[in-house]
Amino acid sequence: MPVARVVVDVMLKPEILDPQGQAVQRALPRLGFQGISDVRQGKRFELEVDGPVDEAALARIHEMAETFLANTVIEDFVVKVEESEDSEPAVGAK
């Protein structure tokens, strides 16, 4: 049975303060990395899905992200399907 990878990227909403991102941004020049004006830190979830990633599977994953993986009060998320050699093409990635 083919296995597909679905990625859920979670980031703080733009209006929410990101202290971890700010700490990284302040440290970069001290480490010799110049020219970075902003850093936002987020979370990435990689889900291995058994079988085809159809509209129903994506809807379940979207619901999972909305209720468990992201705090939608302060975070936005994006669900996308990563193509691989052993996965089937997906429909309707969000």
C-alpha positions in Angstrom: 0.0 0.0 0.0 1.4 3.4 -0.9 2.4 5.8 1.8 2.2 9.6 1.3 3.7 12.4 3.4 1.5 15.3 4.4 3.2 18.3 6.1 1.5 20.6 8.5 3.4 23.9 9.0 2.3 25.9 12.0 3.4 29.5 12.5 2.4 32.2 14.9 0.0 34.7 13.4 1.9 37.9 12.2 0.4 40.1 14.9 1.6 37.7 17.7 5.0 38.5 19.3 7.6 35.7 18.6 10.2 35.9 21.4 12.0 32.8 20.2 12.3 34.2 16.7 13.5 37.5 18.1 16.1 35.8 20.2 17.4 33.9 17.1 17.4 37.2 15.1 19.4 39.0 17.8 22.0 36.2 18.0 22.7 35.9 14.3 25.0 39.0 14.0 27.0 37.8 17.0 27.5 34.5 15.2 28.7 36.3 12.0 25.4 36.1 10.1 24.5 39.5 8.7 21.6 40.8 6.6 18.7 39.0 8.4 16.0 41.5 9.4 13.4 39.2 10.9 13.0 35.6 12.1 9.8 33.8 12.9 9.9 30.3 14.4 7.3 27.7 13.8 6.5 24.0 14.0 6.5 21.4 11.2 4.6 18.1 11.5 5.3 15.3 9.0 2.5 12.8 8.8 2.9 9.5 7.0 -0.5 8.6 5.6 -1.5 5.0 4.6 -3.2 4.9 1.2 -4.2 7.7 -1.1 -4.4 11.3 0.1 -7.8 12.2 -1.2 -10.2 15.0 -0.2 -11.5 13.0 2.8 -8.0 12.3 4.1 -7.0 16.0 3.7 -10.2 17.0 5.5 -9.3 14.7 8.4 -5.8 16.1 8.6 -7.1 19.7 8.4 -9.4 18.9 11.3 -6.5 17.4 13.2 -4.4 20.4 12.6 -7.1 22.8 13.7 -8.0 20.9 16.9 -4.7 19.4 18.0 -1.6 20.6 16.2 -2.2 24.3 16.1 -3.6 26.8 18.6 -5.8 28.7 16.1 -6.2 31.6 18.4 -2.6 32.6 17.9 -1.3 30.3 15.1 -2.0 29.8 11.4 -1.3 26.5 9.7 -0.9 25.1 6.1 -1.5 21.5 5.1 0.4 20.3 2.0 1.2 17.0 0.4 4.9 16.2 -0.3 5.3 14.2 -3.4 7.7 11.2 -3.2 8.6 8.3 -5.4 6.4 5.9 -3.5 3.4 8.2 -3.0 0.4 8.8 -5.1 -0.4 12.3 -6.3 -2.9 14.1 -4.0 -5.9 16.1 -4.7 -6.8 19.5 -3.1 -3.9 20.1 -0.8 -4.6 23.1 1.4 
